[in-house]
């Protein structure tokens, strides 16, 4: 008998898996099972086909031709009809069509918006979006720092408040095969992202109108500023890694009373950003040569281990390196994909002149935390003129603000720093635990290799590698970021807007461990030592774009009586 020593536990899961595979193969040969064998890719049945245009109830009026990559999928889910002047249904058009609208089209867009129906622009540039806001005469306009447009821009009014959704272009998967080609799993994720983009756009078109008539109010009373944003905008950064949602509200007012310190009147601007997302597409996957060439094989001509088929491996069965004693000629590969490393929110005023950051919450915290206080209370006496169309817009004898709340999330480390021009930058980092920490830092965000007899396994089941928030069961929700600025009269010089750069940046990680040693085969890619221990991983970090815009907020009225 061979004494396996410490390796007997390391190979236990592998032996059980091999026995299960052998049993399954035996049952298949005897007619006892018709299930899929390990290592064979099986296409699961999809959802039942959706009804065509004749069987759907949501009517959508179309202007011009639709040639977006998601147009056909949208048409399958709603009843697209020719354009009419009845403003009784939402409107769908390509962004480029905005430049060729007739006066009749523009009048109907305005009437449709006032009726509370959604207007959707596909493949829209920021110039297309600005043209739409010019027609409806409300809300804010944007410019994009990277010049990128959006896959879909949706706009409607909710109780007189402009409410928009910026759906990013699909973020492609960074996953690559060992030969450098696009990874089939990543391509599947991209395909699902395009379908999801169409579904998200259809959900915007199906919004029921929520309009209201502005009620009279006493201008001698205080107003709750929170009820009257200039605009609400939902960022949806959609791609192969899932959807990252952040709702941004912008507020503006003019204070008619002179500031005691400056002896000048001031404008006040507030921005809130509410994060709400879950790492729905994060998962462990593996491949192994002992599962056969349909899983992983050695290409002797090129001295390269090639993964033929990644498979989901939530139990980490093939996420440990094969024993150099029992499985000396075998190799495994394991990866954890589509998970968040960090999430950052920055808000930076861009106007020249006197700007003071009055408050910014939540504050930075030492170490990791699961509960923190976000938001703050604020009040302002004297006459104010609130910008916008909400219930609190116009003149009031002062205002109040309170958005303080306790937020609970999976363990994260939070930093808050002040940027140029009195801006604020929040950065959340997930901190994993394992045997592969990054040098020079106390917080390692990527999934680490851990001990399995020796350091030879990617990830573990401790709940800290990956952290809960980096898994599909760890939602990051109700995390609100708030910044308030006081701006002097000189910020208005030569300007019609107060510009604030808002940037939302989730950074996505994909970590791979090549679990074979430097023992003669594909040594240039070996992730372990000759004894199949002391293994290391590689992580690619991909910041998501499509979340950086300059909000151009119309200057609040200086009328004070």
DOGU-851028 format. One record per residue (C-alpha): residue number from 1; residue in one letter; x, y, z. Coordinates in steps of 0.2 Angstrom, whole numbers, plus 2048, in hexadecimal, padded with zeros to 3 digits. Layout:
KOLDO num residu  c1  c2  c3
KOLDO NUM      A   X   Y   Z
...
***
This chain:
KOLDO num residu  c1  c2  c3
KOLDO   1      X 800 800 800
KOLDO   2      X 806 811 7FC
KOLDO   3      X 806 81E 80A
KOLDO   4      X 7FE 82D 804
KOLDO   5      X 803 837 813
KOLDO   6      X 7FC 849 813
KOLDO   7      X 7F6 847 801
KOLDO   8      X 7E8 83B 806
KOLDO   9      X 7DC 849 80B
KOLDO  10      X 7E1 854 7FC
KOLDO  11      X 7DC 847 7F0
KOLDO  12      X 7CC 842 7F9
KOLDO  13      X 7C0 84D 7EF
KOLDO  14      X 7C9 848 7DF
KOLDO  15      X 7C7 835 7E3
KOLDO  16      X 7B5 837 7E7
KOLDO  17      X 7B2 841 7D7
KOLDO  18      X 7BB 834 7CD
KOLDO  19      X 7B0 826 7D5
KOLDO  20      X 7A0 830 7D1
KOLDO  21      X 7A6 832 7BF
KOLDO  22      X 7AA 81F 7BD
KOLDO  23      X 799 81B 7C5
KOLDO  24      X 790 826 7BA
KOLDO  25      X 798 81F 7AB
KOLDO  26      X 794 80D 7B0
KOLDO  27      X 782 812 7B3
KOLDO  28      X 781 81A 7A2
KOLDO  29      X 788 80A 79A
KOLDO  30      X 77B 800 7A3
KOLDO  31      X 76D 80B 79E
KOLDO  32      X 76B 811 7B0
KOLDO  33      X 76E 824 7AD
KOLDO  34      X 76D 830 79F
KOLDO  35      X 775 83F 7A8
KOLDO  36      X 784 848 7A1
KOLDO  37      X 795 842 7A4
KOLDO  38      X 7A2 84D 7AC
KOLDO  39      X 7AC 858 7A1
KOLDO  40      X 79E 858 793
KOLDO  41      X 796 869 790
KOLDO  42      X 783 867 790
KOLDO  43      X 777 875 78A
KOLDO  44      X 769 877 797
KOLDO  45      X 758 87A 790
KOLDO  46      X 754 88D 78F
KOLDO  47      X 744 896 794
KOLDO  48      X 735 894 78A
KOLDO  49      X 734 89F 77B
KOLDO  50      X 72C 8B0 77E
KOLDO  51      X 71C 8B6 775
KOLDO  52      X 71E 8C0 766
KOLDO  53      X 718 8D2 763
KOLDO  54      X 706 8CC 761
KOLDO  55      X 706 8C4 772
KOLDO  56      X 70D 8D2 77C
KOLDO  57      X 704 8E0 785
KOLDO  58      X 711 8EE 786
KOLDO  59      X 70F 8F9 777
KOLDO  60      X 71E 903 772
KOLDO  61      X 71E 910 764
KOLDO  62      X 72D 910 758
KOLDO  63      X 735 91F 750
KOLDO  64      X 741 91B 741
KOLDO  65      X 74B 90B 73E
KOLDO  66      X 751 900 74C
KOLDO  67      X 762 8F9 749
KOLDO  68      X 769 8F6 75B
KOLDO  69      X 771 8E5 760
KOLDO  70      X 763 8E3 76D
KOLDO  71      X 754 8EA 762
KOLDO  72      X 74E 8D9 75C
KOLDO  73      X 74E 8D2 76D
KOLDO  74      X 744 8E1 773
KOLDO  75      X 737 8DF 765
KOLDO  76      X 735 8CD 76A
KOLDO  77      X 72E 8D3 77B
KOLDO  78      X 724 8E2 778
KOLDO  79      X 717 8E7 76B
KOLDO  80      X 720 8F3 75F
KOLDO  81      X 714 8FE 755
KOLDO  82      X 716 90D 749
KOLDO  83      X 718 91E 751
KOLDO  84      X 708 927 755
KOLDO  85      X 704 938 75D
KOLDO  86      X 6FA 931 76B
KOLDO  87      X 707 931 779
KOLDO  88      X 6FF 922 781
KOLDO  89      X 70E 916 780
KOLDO  90      X 721 917 782
KOLDO  91      X 72C 91B 773
KOLDO  92      X 73C 912 76D
KOLDO  93      X 748 919 760
KOLDO  94      X 75B 918 75C
KOLDO  95      X 765 926 763
KOLDO  96      X 76B 92C 752
KOLDO  97      X 759 92F 74D
KOLDO  98      X 759 93E 759
KOLDO  99      X 762 948 74C
KOLDO 100      X 754 946 73F
KOLDO 101      X 744 948 749
KOLDO 102      X 736 953 743
KOLDO 103      X 72D 960 74D
KOLDO 104      X 71F 954 74E
KOLDO 105      X 72A 947 756
KOLDO 106      X 732 953 762
KOLDO 107      X 721 959 768
KOLDO 108      X 71B 947 76A
KOLDO 109      X 72B 942 774
KOLDO 110      X 727 950 780
KOLDO 111      X 715 94C 782
KOLDO 112      X 71A 939 785
KOLDO 113      X 726 93E 792
KOLDO 114      X 719 949 79B
KOLDO 115      X 70D 93B 79A
KOLDO 116      X 71A 930 7A4
KOLDO 117      X 71E 924 797
KOLDO 118      X 730 91E 794
KOLDO 119      X 73A 924 785
KOLDO 120      X 749 918 781
KOLDO 121      X 758 91D 775
KOLDO 122      X 762 90E 76F
KOLDO 123      X 775 910 76C
KOLDO 124      X 774 922 772
KOLDO 125      X 782 92F 773
KOLDO 126      X 782 93C 780
KOLDO 127      X 77E 948 772
KOLDO 128      X 76E 93E 76F
KOLDO 129      X 76A 93E 781
KOLDO 130      X 76C 951 782
KOLDO 131      X 761 953 773
KOLDO 132      X 753 949 77C
KOLDO 133      X 755 953 78C
KOLDO 134      X 754 963 782
KOLDO 135      X 743 95D 77B
KOLDO 136      X 73B 959 78B
KOLDO 137      X 743 968 793
KOLDO 138      X 748 960 7A3
KOLDO 139      X 755 956 7AD
KOLDO 140      X 768 957 7AB
KOLDO 141      X 773 953 79C
KOLDO 142      X 784 94A 79C
KOLDO 143      X 794 948 794
KOLDO 144      X 79E 938 794
KOLDO 145      X 7B0 939 79A
KOLDO 146      X 7B5 92A 78F
KOLDO 147      X 7AA 930 780
KOLDO 148      X 7A0 920 782
KOLDO 149      X 78D 920 77E
KOLDO 150      X 781 914 785
KOLDO 151      X 778 904 77F
KOLDO 152      X 767 90C 785
KOLDO 153      X 762 91C 78D
KOLDO 154      X 750 91C 795
KOLDO 155      X 747 92B 79B
KOLDO 156      X 737 92E 7A3
KOLDO 157      X 72F 939 7B1
KOLDO 158      X 72B 932 7C2
KOLDO 159      X 720 93F 7CB
KOLDO 160      X 727 94D 7C1
KOLDO 161      X 739 948 7C4
KOLDO 162      X 744 943 7B5
KOLDO 163      X 749 930 7B7
KOLDO 164      X 756 929 7AC
KOLDO 165      X 75F 918 7A9
KOLDO 166      X 770 918 7A1
KOLDO 167      X 773 906 79B
KOLDO 168      X 785 904 796
KOLDO 169      X 78C 8FB 787
KOLDO 170      X 78F 8E9 78B
KOLDO 171      X 79F 8E6 794
KOLDO 172      X 7A8 8D7 78B
KOLDO 173      X 7B0 8C9 795
KOLDO 174      X 7C3 8CA 797
KOLDO 175      X 7C4 8B7 799
KOLDO 176      X 7D0 8AF 78C
KOLDO 177      X 7D5 89D 788
KOLDO 178      X 7E7 897 78B
KOLDO 179      X 7E9 89B 778
KOLDO 180      X 7E3 8AD 77A
KOLDO 181      X 7D2 8AB 772
KOLDO 182      X 7C2 8B1 779
KOLDO 183      X 7BC 8A5 787
KOLDO 184      X 7AC 89B 782
KOLDO 185      X 7A5 89F 794
KOLDO 186      X 7A8 8B1 792
KOLDO 187      X 7A0 8B1 781
KOLDO 188      X 790 8A9 789
KOLDO 189      X 791 8B6 796
KOLDO 190      X 791 8C4 789
KOLDO 191      X 783 8BC 780
KOLDO 192      X 779 8BC 790
KOLDO 193      X 77E 8CE 793
KOLDO 194      X 776 8D4 783
KOLDO 195      X 766 8CA 786
KOLDO 196      X 766 8D2 798
KOLDO 197      X 768 8E3 790
KOLDO 198      X 759 8E0 786
KOLDO 199      X 74F 8DA 795
KOLDO 200      X 754 8E9 79F
KOLDO 201      X 74F 8F5 791
KOLDO 202      X 73E 8EC 790
KOLDO 203      X 73B 8EF 7A2
KOLDO 204      X 73E 901 7A0
KOLDO 205      X 731 901 792
KOLDO 206      X 725 8F8 79D
KOLDO 207      X 725 905 7AB
KOLDO 208      X 714 90C 7AE
KOLDO 209      X 712 91F 7AE
KOLDO 210      X 713 926 7C0
KOLDO 211      X 70F 938 7BD
KOLDO 212      X 708 945 7CA
KOLDO 213      X 702 957 7CA
KOLDO 214      X 70C 962 7D5
KOLDO 215      X 703 967 7E5
KOLDO 216      X 702 978 7EC
KOLDO 217      X 70E 97A 7FB
KOLDO 218      X 712 988 807
KOLDO 219      X 722 991 802
KOLDO 220      X 724 996 814
KOLDO 221      X 727 985 81A
KOLDO 222      X 737 97A 819
KOLDO 223      X 739 96E 80B
KOLDO 224      X 740 95C 80B
KOLDO 225      X 74E 95E 7FE
KOLDO 226      X 74F 94B 7FC
KOLDO 227      X 73E 94B 7F3
KOLDO 228      X 744 956 7E5
KOLDO 229      X 753 950 7DB
KOLDO 230      X 756 959 7CB
KOLDO 231      X 758 947 7C3
KOLDO 232      X 759 935 7C8
KOLDO 233      X 765 92B 7BD
KOLDO 234      X 768 918 7BF
KOLDO 235      X 779 912 7B8
KOLDO 236      X 778 900 7B2
KOLDO 237      X 789 8F9 7AE
KOLDO 238      X 785 8E9 7A5
KOLDO 239      X 791 8DC 79E
KOLDO 240      X 797 8CA 79F
KOLDO 241      X 79A 8CC 7B2
KOLDO 242      X 787 8D1 7B5
KOLDO 243      X 77F 8E2 7B9
KOLDO 244      X 786 8EF 7C5
KOLDO 245      X 778 8FC 7CA
KOLDO 246      X 77B 90D 7D1
KOLDO 247      X 76D 91A 7D3
KOLDO 248      X 773 92C 7D3
KOLDO 249      X 768 93B 7D8
KOLDO 250      X 76E 94D 7D6
KOLDO 251      X 767 95C 7DF
KOLDO 252      X 769 96E 7DE
KOLDO 253      X 763 97E 7E7
KOLDO 254      X 767 990 7E9
KOLDO 255      X 768 998 7FA
KOLDO 256      X 762 9AA 7FA
KOLDO 257      X 769 9AE 80B
KOLDO 258      X 77B 9B4 80C
KOLDO 259      X 788 9A8 813
KOLDO 260      X 78F 9AF 824
KOLDO 261      X 7A1 9AB 81F
KOLDO 262      X 7A1 9B1 80D
KOLDO 263      X 793 9BE 80D
KOLDO 264      X 78D 9B7 7FD
KOLDO 265      X 77E 9AC 7F7
KOLDO 266      X 782 99A 7F3
KOLDO 267      X 77C 98B 7E9
KOLDO 268      X 77C 97A 7F0
KOLDO 269      X 77E 96A 7E7
KOLDO 270      X 77B 958 7ED
KOLDO 271      X 77F 947 7E5
KOLDO 272      X 77A 936 7EC
KOLDO 273      X 77F 925 7E4
KOLDO 274      X 776 916 7EA
KOLDO 275      X 77F 905 7E6
KOLDO 276      X 774 8F5 7E3
KOLDO 277      X 77C 8E6 7DB
KOLDO 278      X 780 8D4 7DE
KOLDO 279      X 78E 8CA 7D6
KOLDO 280      X 782 8BE 7CE
KOLDO 281      X 78F 8B7 7C1
KOLDO 282      X 79D 8B3 7CD
KOLDO 283      X 7A2 8A0 7CE
KOLDO 284      X 7AF 893 7CF
KOLDO 285      X 7B3 889 7C0
KOLDO 286      X 7C0 87C 7BD
KOLDO 287      X 7C7 870 7B0
KOLDO 288      X 7D2 860 7B2
KOLDO 289      X 7DC 855 7A7
KOLDO 290      X 7D6 845 7B0
KOLDO 291      X 7C4 84A 7AA
KOLDO 292      X 7CA 847 799
KOLDO 293      X 7CE 851 789
KOLDO 294      X 7BC 859 789
KOLDO 295      X 7C1 862 799
KOLDO 296      X 7D4 865 798
KOLDO 297      X 7E2 85D 78E
KOLDO 298      X 7F5 85F 78B
KOLDO 299      X 7FA 866 77A
KOLDO 300      X 80B 85E 777
KOLDO 301      X 80F 867 767
KOLDO 302      X 80E 878 770
KOLDO 303      X 812 872 782
KOLDO 304      X 802 879 788
KOLDO 305      X 7F4 874 793
KOLDO 306      X 7E3 878 78B
KOLDO 307      X 7D3 87A 794
KOLDO 308      X 7C5 874 788
KOLDO 309      X 7B6 876 793
KOLDO 310      X 7B5 880 7A4
KOLDO 311      X 7A8 879 7AF
KOLDO 312      X 7A0 881 7BE
KOLDO 313      X 7A8 87A 7CE
KOLDO 314      X 7A0 881 7DE
KOLDO 315      X 7A7 873 7E9
KOLDO 316      X 7B9 877 7E3
KOLDO 317      X 7BB 864 7DE
KOLDO 318      X 7C8 868 7D1
KOLDO 319      X 7CF 878 7D9
KOLDO 320      X 7DD 870 7E2
KOLDO 321      X 7ED 86B 7D9
KOLDO 322      X 7EF 858 7D5
KOLDO 323      X 7FA 84E 7E1
KOLDO 324      X 80C 84D 7DA
KOLDO 325      X 80C 83B 7E1
KOLDO 326      X 7FC 834 7DA
KOLDO 327      X 7F7 83F 7CC
KOLDO 328      X 809 844 7C6
KOLDO 329      X 804 846 7B4
KOLDO 330      X 7F3 84F 7B7
KOLDO 331      X 7EF 862 7B7
KOLDO 332      X 7E1 86C 7BD
KOLDO 333      X 7DB 87E 7BA
KOLDO 334      X 7D0 888 7C5
KOLDO 335      X 7C9 899 7C4
KOLDO 336      X 7BD 8A5 7CD
KOLDO 337      X 7B5 8B1 7C0
KOLDO 338      X 7AA 8C0 7BF
KOLDO 339      X 7AC 8C6 7D1
KOLDO 340      X 7AE 8D8 7D8
KOLDO 341      X 7BF 8DD 7DF
KOLDO 342      X 7BB 8F0 7E3
KOLDO 343      X 7AD 8FC 7E0
KOLDO 344      X 7B0 90F 7E0
KOLDO 345      X 7A5 91E 7DF
KOLDO 346      X 7AC 930 7DB
KOLDO 347      X 7A3 941 7DA
KOLDO 348      X 7AD 950 7D5
KOLDO 349      X 7A7 961 7D1
KOLDO 350      X 7AF 969 7C2
KOLDO 351      X 7AA 97B 7C2
KOLDO 352      X 7B7 988 7C6
KOLDO 353      X 7B4 994 7D5
KOLDO 354      X 7B1 992 7E7
KOLDO 355      X 7AB 980 7EC
KOLDO 356      X 7AB 978 7FD
KOLDO 357      X 7A7 966 801
KOLDO 358      X 79B 968 810
KOLDO 359      X 799 956 813
KOLDO 360      X 79C 944 80C
KOLDO 361      X 796 934 813
KOLDO 362      X 799 926 816
KOLDO 363      X 7A9 929 81F
KOLDO 364      X 7B9 91E 81D
KOLDO 365      X 7BA 90F 829
KOLDO 366      X 7C9 906 830
KOLDO 367      X 7CA 8F4 82B
KOLDO 368      X 7BB 8EA 825
KOLDO 369      X 7A9 8ED 82A
KOLDO 370      X 798 8E6 826
KOLDO 371      X 78D 8F5 82C
KOLDO 372      X 790 907 82A
KOLDO 373      X 786 918 82B
KOLDO 374      X 784 921 81A
KOLDO 375      X 77B 931 817
KOLDO 376      X 779 940 822
KOLDO 377      X 76E 94E 828
KOLDO 378      X 76E 95F 822
KOLDO 379      X 763 96F 824
KOLDO 380      X 764 980 81C
KOLDO 381      X 75A 98F 823
KOLDO 382      X 754 99E 819
KOLDO 383      X 74C 99F 808
KOLDO 384      X 752 992 7FB
KOLDO 385      X 74D 98E 7E9
KOLDO 386      X 74E 97C 7E6
KOLDO 387      X 752 977 7D4
KOLDO 388      X 747 96A 7CA
KOLDO 389      X 736 964 7C8
KOLDO 390      X 733 95A 7D8
KOLDO 391      X 726 95E 7E6
KOLDO 392      X 733 969 7EF
KOLDO 393      X 739 973 7E0
KOLDO 394      X 738 986 7E1
KOLDO 395      X 738 992 7EF
KOLDO 396      X 738 98C 802
KOLDO 397      X 73C 994 812
KOLDO 398      X 74B 988 815
KOLDO 399      X 74E 975 813
KOLDO 400      X 752 965 81C
KOLDO 401      X 75B 955 816
KOLDO 402      X 75D 945 81E
KOLDO 403      X 763 935 815
KOLDO 404      X 76C 92D 824
KOLDO 405      X 76B 91A 824
KOLDO 406      X 774 90A 82A
KOLDO 407      X 77A 8FF 81C
KOLDO 408      X 77F 8ED 81E
KOLDO 409      X 78A 8E5 811
KOLDO 410      X 796 8D6 80F
KOLDO 411      X 7A6 8DB 818
KOLDO 412      X 7AF 8E8 80E
KOLDO 413      X 7BD 8F5 812
KOLDO 414      X 7B7 907 80E
KOLDO 415      X 7C3 916 80A
KOLDO 416      X 7BD 928 807
KOLDO 417      X 7C9 935 800
KOLDO 418      X 7C7 947 7FA
KOLDO 419      X 7CB 94A 7E8
KOLDO 420      X 7CF 95A 7DE
KOLDO 421      X 7C3 968 7DF
KOLDO 422      X 7BA 962 7EF
KOLDO 423      X 7B5 951 7E7
KOLDO 424      X 7B2 941 7F1
KOLDO 425      X 7B8 92F 7ED
KOLDO 426      X 7B2 91F 7F5
KOLDO 427      X 7BA 90F 7F2
KOLDO 428      X 7B4 8FE 7F9
KOLDO 429      X 7C0 8EF 7F9
KOLDO 430      X 7BC 8DD 7FD
KOLDO 431      X 7CA 8D5 807
KOLDO 432      X 7CD 8C3 805
KOLDO 433      X 7D7 8B7 810
KOLDO 434      X 7E2 8AA 80A
KOLDO 435      X 7F5 8A5 807
KOLDO 436      X 7F7 8B1 7F9
KOLDO 437      X 7F5 8C3 7FF
KOLDO 438      X 7FB 8D1 7F5
KOLDO 439      X 80C 8D9 7FB
KOLDO 440      X 80B 8EA 803
KOLDO 441      X 7F9 8EA 806
KOLDO 442      X 7EE 8E5 815
KOLDO 443      X 7DF 8E1 809
KOLDO 444      X 7E0 8D5 7FB
KOLDO 445      X 7D0 8D5 7F0
KOLDO 446      X 7D3 8C6 7E5
KOLDO 447      X 7D0 8B4 7E9
KOLDO 448      X 7DF 8AC 7F0
KOLDO 449      X 7E7 89B 7F0
KOLDO 450      X 7E6 892 801
KOLDO 451      X 7ED 882 809
KOLDO 452      X 7E7 871 804
KOLDO 453      X 7F5 868 80D
KOLDO 454      X 800 875 805
KOLDO 455      X 7FB 885 7FC
KOLDO 456      X 7F3 87D 7ED
KOLDO 457      X 7E0 882 7EC
KOLDO 458      X 7D8 891 7E5
KOLDO 459      X 7CB 898 7F1
KOLDO 460      X 7C2 88F 800
KOLDO 461      X 7B2 88E 809
KOLDO 462      X 7B6 89A 818
KOLDO 463      X 7AB 8A8 811
KOLDO 464      X 7BA 8B3 810
KOLDO 465      X 7C2 8AC 800
KOLDO 466      X 7B8 8B2 7F6
KOLDO 467      X 7B0 8BE 802
KOLDO 468      X 79D 8BD 803
KOLDO 469      X 79A 8CD 7F9
KOLDO 470      X 7A4 8C5 7EB
KOLDO 471      X 798 8B7 7E9
KOLDO 472      X 786 8B6 7E2
KOLDO 473      X 77F 8B6 7F4
KOLDO 474      X 787 8C6 7FA
KOLDO 475      X 77D 8D5 7F4
KOLDO 476      X 784 8E6 7F5
KOLDO 477      X 775 8F1 7F7
KOLDO 478      X 76E 901 800
KOLDO 479      X 780 908 800
KOLDO 480      X 77D 91B 7FD
KOLDO 481      X 78B 928 7FA
KOLDO 482      X 787 93A 7FD
KOLDO 483      X 791 94A 7FA
KOLDO 484      X 78B 95C 7FD
KOLDO 485      X 794 96B 7F6
KOLDO 486      X 791 97E 7F9
KOLDO 487      X 796 988 7E9
KOLDO 488      X 799 99B 7E8
KOLDO 489      X 792 9A7 7DB
KOLDO 490      X 7A3 9A6 7D1
KOLDO 491      X 79E 994 7CC
KOLDO 492      X 791 99B 7C1
KOLDO 493      X 79C 9A6 7B7
KOLDO 494      X 79A 9A2 7A5
KOLDO 495      X 791 992 7A9
KOLDO 496      X 77F 98C 7A7
KOLDO 497      X 782 97C 7B1
KOLDO 498      X 78B 975 7C0
KOLDO 499      X 795 966 7BA
KOLDO 500      X 798 957 7C5
KOLDO 501      X 7A3 948 7BF
KOLDO 502      X 79B 938 7C6
KOLDO 503      X 7A5 928 7C3
KOLDO 504      X 79F 917 7C9
KOLDO 505      X 7AD 90A 7C7
KOLDO 506      X 7AA 8F7 7CB
KOLDO 507      X 7BA 8EE 7C8
KOLDO 508      X 7B7 8DB 7C3
KOLDO 509      X 7C4 8CD 7C7
KOLDO 510      X 7C7 8BD 7BE
KOLDO 511      X 7D3 8B2 7C7
KOLDO 512      X 7DB 8A2 7C0
KOLDO 513      X 7E7 895 7C8
KOLDO 514      X 7F0 889 7BD
KOLDO 515      X 7F2 87B 7C9
KOLDO 516      X 800 871 7C2
KOLDO 517      X 813 871 7C7
KOLDO 518      X 822 875 7BD
KOLDO 519      X 826 863 7B9
KOLDO 520      X 829 862 7A7
KOLDO 521      X 818 867 79F
KOLDO 522      X 813 879 79A
KOLDO 523      X 81F 87F 7A7
KOLDO 524      X 81D 891 7A1
KOLDO 525      X 80B 891 7A7
KOLDO 526      X 80D 886 7B7
KOLDO 527      X 806 88E 7C6
KOLDO 528      X 80D 883 7D3
KOLDO 529      X 81F 87C 7D8
KOLDO 530      X 825 86B 7D2
KOLDO 531      X 81C 863 7E0
KOLDO 532      X 80C 86A 7DB
KOLDO 533      X 80C 876 7EB
KOLDO 534      X 80F 888 7EE
KOLDO 535      X 803 88D 7E0
KOLDO 536      X 7FF 89E 7DB
KOLDO 537      X 7F0 8A6 7D1
KOLDO 538      X 7EF 8B4 7C5
KOLDO 539      X 7E1 8C1 7C5
KOLDO 540      X 7DB 8CD 7B7
KOLDO 541      X 7D3 8DD 7BD
KOLDO 542      X 7C6 8E5 7B1
KOLDO 543      X 7BF 8F6 7B6
KOLDO 544      X 7AD 8F8 7AF
KOLDO 545      X 7AB 907 7A4
KOLDO 546      X 79A 90F 7A0
KOLDO 547      X 799 917 7B1
KOLDO 548      X 7A2 928 7AF
KOLDO 549      X 797 937 7AB
KOLDO 550      X 797 94A 7AE
KOLDO 551      X 786 94F 7B4
KOLDO 552      X 782 961 7AD
KOLDO 553      X 776 967 7BA
KOLDO 554      X 76D 977 7B5
KOLDO 555      X 771 985 7C1
KOLDO 556      X 763 988 7CE
KOLDO 557      X 759 998 7CC
KOLDO 558      X 75E 9A7 7D6
KOLDO 559      X 74C 9AD 7D8
KOLDO 560      X 749 9B0 7EA
KOLDO 561      X 737 9B7 7EB
***
